[in-house]
Amino acid sequence: MKNIMITGGAGFIGSHVVRLFVNKYPEYNIINVDKLTYAGNLCNLLDIENKSNYKFVKADICDLDNMITLFKEYSIDGVIHLAAESHVDRSIKDPLIFAQTNVMGTLALLQAAKLSWEGNFPGKLFYHISTDEVYGSLGFDGTFFTEDTSYDPHSPYSASKAASDHFVRAYNDTYGMATVVTNCSNNYGPYQFPEKLIPLFINNIRQGKPLPVYGKGENVRDWLYVVDHARAIDVIFHKGRIGDTYNIGGFNEWTNIDLIKVIIKTVDKLLGNPEGESLNLITYVTDRAGHDLRYAIDSNKLKTELGWEPSLQFEEGIEETVSWYLENQEWMDNITSGEYEKYYSEMYK
């Protein structure tokens, strides 16, 4: 039986990966390691929390001694590392936390894996999930980020992720550790913390609150349905080439303002509002510092080599996403009130 540690498994993307692996691979033991910061929520995993092949451990990945203990206690032979601080605005306000978690936390995990596996790397894998933001910004010239694009991070968040990527590759080159790195585009879907654009705007439309748009809303992002990202992680974990990098994108570019108009149209339709009623909630605000103009991922390597491609068109994915948030208002209300944090802080003191 394989013993897989998934870090950040109570978060948005992580919970989808945990759910997929627990349900699809009953022969695996899945150990979910999460510090339960503001964005970690075990309510995301209520449907699998009692499965026999699932274990949750509250722990800080920056605690090297504890990580070494966990590797040995659970005989970990695979790591899927998603734990990270990921909100750009928060990184601008407090870059030190991002350096601590994203860089030093990744380094502590790598060192724990190295010491625990003791050079016996066959059959082991350290899989590090990163972001397309490490590549910097693209113009409107039809180019895309590929696995060979040079790094050019512009925010404290992307700089911290770039540094962690380099450490993972260094452990492969220096120690021979089996590693793989993936860089993904913007994710959307159920269970996303509502500081992020799509759930924030869905909730604001429901409550008739302003929809703050940076600058003129002309920045472009590629959007990836989170379930498709989890599927890609599954394929790469099992079939990806050791020491390699794969880009994961949705082949799905939208300007922020066009995306917001799709969200408004979908929410108004599902709420039974007159079409376009919520357009007047759009409020343009001062642009974010160092705001990258365009991200666009070329996922053809992943598609050609491993056969993965997105399963949903964006309009399908966004309607499923909006429907989920509107049907799970208790989850959203618990998040926005902070009640989930109080509950789990008491349970896992």
C-alpha positions in Angstrom: 0.0 0.0 0.0 1.2 3.5 -0.9 1.3 6.2 1.8 0.7 9.6 0.3 1.1 12.8 2.2 -1.0 15.7 0.7 -0.1 19.0 2.2 -2.7 21.8 2.2 -5.4 19.2 1.8 -8.0 21.2 3.6 -7.7 24.1 1.2 -9.4 24.7 -2.1 -7.4 22.7 -4.6 -6.0 20.4 -2.0 -9.4 19.2 -0.8 -10.3 18.2 -4.4 -7.1 16.3 -4.7 -7.6 14.5 -1.4 -11.2 13.6 -2.3 -10.1 12.2 -5.7 -7.3 10.1 -4.3 -9.2 8.8 -1.3 -12.2 7.7 -3.5 -10.2 6.5 -6.5 -7.4 4.6 -4.7 -8.7 2.7 -1.7 -5.4 0.8 -1.6 -3.6 4.1 -0.8 -3.4 5.7 2.7 -3.9 9.4 2.3 -2.5 11.6 5.0 -3.8 15.1 4.8 -1.4 17.6 6.5 -2.8 21.1 7.0 -2.1 23.9 9.4 -5.7 25.0 9.2 -5.0 28.7 8.6 -7.8 30.9 7.5 -8.1 29.2 4.1 -8.0 25.7 5.4 -11.5 24.2 6.2 -12.2 20.6 7.0 -15.9 21.2 6.1 -14.5 20.8 2.5 -14.0 17.1 3.2 -17.0 16.1 5.3 -18.0 13.5 2.6 -14.7 11.5 3.0 -13.6 12.3 6.6 -14.6 8.8 7.9 -13.0 6.8 5.1 -10.7 4.1 6.3 -7.9 5.1 4.0 -8.0 8.8 5.1 -6.2 10.5 8.0 -6.0 14.2 8.9 -3.1 15.7 10.8 -3.0 19.3 11.9 0.7 20.4 11.4 2.8 23.2 10.2 5.0 22.2 7.2 7.7 24.7 8.5 8.3 22.5 11.5 11.1 20.3 10.2 11.2 18.0 13.3 7.5 17.4 13.1 7.6 16.7 9.4 10.4 14.1 9.9 8.3 12.5 12.6 5.3 12.3 10.3 7.3 10.8 7.4 8.5 8.1 9.7 5.2 7.5 11.6 3.2 7.0 8.4 6.0 5.6 6.2 5.4 8.3 3.6 6.6 7.3 0.1 4.8 10.0 -1.9 4.2 13.8 -1.3 1.8 16.0 -3.2 2.7 19.5 -1.9 -0.1 22.1 -2.2 0.2 23.9 1.1 1.0 27.6 0.3 0.0 31.2 0.9 -1.5 32.1 -2.4 -3.3 35.5 -2.4 -1.3 38.2 -4.2 -2.9 41.1 -2.3 -1.9 39.5 1.0 1.6 39.0 -0.2 2.0 42.7 -1.0 0.9 43.5 2.6 3.0 40.8 4.3 5.7 39.2 2.1 7.5 37.6 5.1 4.7 35.1 5.7 4.8 34.1 2.1 8.6 33.6 2.2 8.2 31.6 5.4 5.4 29.2 4.2 6.1 28.9 0.5 9.9 28.8 0.6 11.0 27.6 4.1 8.0 25.3 4.4 8.8 23.7 1.0 12.4 23.4 2.0 11.5 21.7 5.3 9.4 19.2 3.5 12.1 18.5 1.0 14.6 18.0 3.8 12.3 15.7 5.8 11.8 13.6 2.7 15.5 13.5 2.0 16.3 12.4 5.6 13.5 9.9 5.8 14.1 8.3 2.4 17.9 8.2 3.1 18.8 8.2 -0.6 16.5 5.3 -1.4 14.5 7.3 -3.9 13.1 4.5 -6.3 9.4 4.3 -5.7 9.3 7.7 -4.0 8.0 11.0 -5.4 7.9 14.6 -4.3 5.3 16.4 -6.4 5.3 20.2 -6.0 2.3 22.3 -7.3 3.2 25.8 -8.4 1.7 28.6 -10.4 1.9 30.2 -13.8 2.6 33.6 -12.1 6.3 32.6 -11.7 6.7 33.3 -15.4 5.8 37.0 -15.2 3.5 38.7 -17.6 2.6 38.3 -21.3 1.5 40.9 -23.9 -1.3 40.5 -26.3 0.9 39.0 -28.9 -0.5 35.5 -29.0 2.4 34.0 -27.0 2.0 31.4 -24.2 3.9 30.2 -21.1 5.6 26.9 -21.8 7.7 24.7 -19.6 10.8 26.4 -21.1 9.6 30.0 -20.3 12.1 31.9 -18.2 11.1 32.8 -14.7 10.2 36.5 -14.1 8.1 36.9 -11.0 6.6 40.3 -10.2 4.9 39.9 -6.8 6.1 38.6 -3.5 3.7 35.7 -3.9 5.1 34.7 -7.3 8.7 35.3 -6.1 8.1 32.9 -3.2 6.7 30.3 -5.4 9.6 30.7 -7.9 12.1 30.2 -5.1 10.3 27.0 -3.9 10.3 25.6 -7.5 14.0 26.1 -7.7 14.6 24.3 -4.4 12.5 21.3 -5.6 14.6 21.1 -8.8 17.8 21.5 -6.8 16.9 18.5 -4.6 16.4 16.5 -7.8 19.7 17.7 -9.3 21.8 17.6 -6.2 20.5 14.6 -4.2 18.8 12.6 -6.9 15.4 12.9 -5.3 12.5 12.0 -7.5 10.6 15.2 -8.1 8.1 16.7 -10.5 6.8 20.3 -10.7 3.6 21.6 -12.2 2.6 25.2 -12.9 -1.1 25.8 -13.2 -3.3 28.7 -14.2 -6.1 30.3 -12.2 -8.4 27.7 -10.6 -12.1 28.0 -10.0 -14.9 25.8 -8.7 -16.5 24.6 -5.4 -14.9 25.2 -2.0 -12.8 28.2 -3.0 -12.1 30.7 -0.2 -14.3 33.8 -0.9 -11.4 36.3 -1.0 -10.8 35.0 -4.6 -12.6 36.7 -7.5 -15.2 34.2 -8.5 -16.7 33.2 -5.1 -16.3 36.8 -3.9 -18.3 38.1 -6.8 -21.0 35.4 -6.6 -21.5 36.2 -2.9 -21.5 40.0 -3.5 -24.1 39.7 -6.2 -26.3 37.6 -4.0 -26.0 40.3 -1.3 -26.2 43.3 -3.6 -22.7 44.4 -2.7 -20.1 46.2 -5.0 -18.0 44.2 -7.4 -14.5 45.8 -7.2 -12.6 45.6 -10.5 -8.9 46.5 -10.6 -8.0 49.2 -13.2 -10.2 48.8 -16.3 -10.6 45.1 -16.0 -8.4 44.5 -19.0 -6.0 42.0 -17.4 -6.3 38.5 -18.9 -6.2 35.2 -17.1 -6.5 31.5 -18.1 -9.1 29.7 -16.0 -9.0 26.0 -15.1 -11.8 24.1 -13.4 -10.5 22.7 -10.1 -11.7 19.2 -10.7 -9.8 19.1 -14.0 -6.7 20.3 -12.1 -7.1 17.4 -9.7 -7.4 15.0 -12.6 -4.2 16.4 -14.1 -2.4 16.0 -10.7 -3.5 12.4 -10.6 -2.2 11.7 -14.1 1.1 13.4 -13.5 1.7 11.8 -10.1 1.3 8.4 -11.7 2.7 8.9 -15.2 4.8 12.0 -15.2 8.5 11.9 -16.0 10.8 12.2 -12.9 12.6 15.6 -12.8 10.2 17.1 -15.4 7.9 20.1 -15.4 4.3 20.2 -16.7 2.1 23.3 -17.3 -1.6 22.8 -16.5 -4.0 25.3 -18.1 -7.6 25.5 -19.2 -7.1 26.7 -22.8 -9.5 29.4 -21.6 -8.5 33.0 -21.6 -10.8 35.8 -20.3 -10.3 39.5 -19.5 -11.4 40.2 -16.0 -14.3 42.4 -17.0 -15.6 39.8 -19.5 -15.3 37.1 -16.9 -17.2 39.3 -14.4 -20.0 39.9 -16.9 -20.4 36.1 -17.4 -20.6 35.6 -13.6 -23.2 38.4 -13.3 -25.3 36.9 -16.2 -25.1 33.4 -14.6 -25.9 34.5 -11.1 -28.8 36.7 -12.1 -30.2 33.9 -14.2 -30.0 31.3 -11.4 -31.4 33.8 -8.9 -34.3 34.7 -11.2 -33.2 38.3 -11.5 -33.8 40.3 -14.7 -30.8 39.8 -17.0 -28.1 42.3 -16.4 -29.6 43.6 -13.2 -26.4 43.3 -11.2 -24.2 45.1 -13.8 -24.6 48.3 -11.8 -22.7 46.6 -9.0 -19.4 46.9 -10.9 -17.1 49.3 -9.3 -13.7 50.2 -10.7 -10.9 50.6 -8.1 -7.2 51.5 -8.2 -5.1 48.9 -9.9 -3.1 46.4 -7.9 0.6 47.1 -7.6 2.7 45.1 -10.1 -0.5 43.7 -11.7 0.6 41.4 -14.5 -1.2 42.1 -17.7 -1.8 38.6 -19.1 -1.2 34.9 -18.2 -1.8 32.2 -20.7 -0.7 28.6 -20.3 0.3 26.2 -23.1 -0.7 22.7 -21.8 0.0 20.8 -25.0 2.9 18.9 -23.5 0.6 17.5 -20.9 -2.1 16.8 -23.5 0.3 15.1 -26.0 2.5 13.1 -23.5 -0.1 12.1 -20.9 -3.4 12.4 -22.6 -5.0 15.0 -20.2 -7.3 17.8 -21.4 -10.0 19.8 -19.7 -13.4 18.1 -19.4 -15.6 21.2 -19.2 -16.1 24.3 -21.4 -15.9 27.4 -19.3 -19.6 28.3 -19.6 -20.4 24.8 -18.2 -17.9 25.0 -15.4 -19.0 28.5 -14.4 -22.6 27.5 -14.2 -21.8 24.4 -12.1 -19.7 26.6 -9.9 -22.3 29.4 -9.4 -24.9 26.7 -8.8 -22.8 25.1 -6.1 -22.2 28.4 -4.2 -25.9 29.3 -4.4 -26.9 25.9 -3.1 -24.3 25.9 -0.3 -25.0 29.1 1.4 -24.4 27.6 4.9 -20.8 26.8 3.8 -20.4 30.3 2.5 -21.9 31.9 5.6 -19.7 29.8 7.9 -16.6 31.0 6.0 -17.5 34.6 5.9 -18.5 34.6 9.6 -15.3 32.8 10.6 -17.3 30.1 12.5 -15.4 27.3 10.9 -12.1 28.6 12.3 -13.5 28.8 15.8 -14.8 25.2 15.6 -11.7 23.6 14.3 -9.3 25.6 16.5 -11.0 24.1 19.5 -11.1 20.6 18.0 -7.4 20.6 17.1 -5.8 22.5 19.9 
